[in-house]
């Protein structure tokens, strides 16, 4: 082989290698471009997914806020209606009591009424009640307690609880329940008091329990009969109590003038 032929052959080999290298580079570039395009597509899909998730989250959040707002508005509406109904009911009670007291006043002012019908006490005093109070006064002992309420619908005074040997703490606990429900009560309690010289007294305390938060109509109902009840219970005076925590030995002994 001549030198010229050898050079030509070497040149051809070099060209073939160059073309092969170019082809490899083109293939590598195409592969990288395809990979880049695939990554771009994945990123686009991820962005779309995030956008969809964010849109759903915002939609759910807006729906929740709207539902909460509707719930609050409904609660306010319900509370307003309940308050209006309660106010209307209280007003109706006051109106009914006003009419009832007006009827009582008319009866008292009527010239044909006898003296007993003109008394402040406008509720009947059943025979059983009179017997119970009489037995309480005659045979009762220290701690014996009568708790009474006005049964307005029946227009009479009723004994709610008749307990033997009740301590002041226990009585305060019972009255605490009535304080929570804002319901007044009448209480007759026999208090045992021992003097220093050994003498023992059993005075009867007539307690009118009037919680501070009672409605006006109930306060009127329980205040009007008090003077007549003092006569019926045969006690000199009544002692008003508005806080059960005040019901202590010092309080009752002061009210009964034992101190």
Secondary structure, DSSP 8 states (H G I E B T S, - for coil): --HHHHHHHHHHHHHHHHHHHHHHHHHHHHHHHHHHHHHHHHHHHHHHHHHHHHHHHHHHHHHHHHHHHHHHHHHHHHHHHHHHHHHHHHHHHHHHHHHHHHHHHHHHHSTT--GGGGSS--SB--HHHHHHHHHHHHH--TT-EEEEEEEGGGTEEEEEEEESS--HHHHHHHHHHHHHTT--EEEEEEEEEE-TTS-EEEEEEEEEE--TT--HHHHHHHHHTHHHHHHHHT-S--EEES-GGG-SHHHHHHHTT--
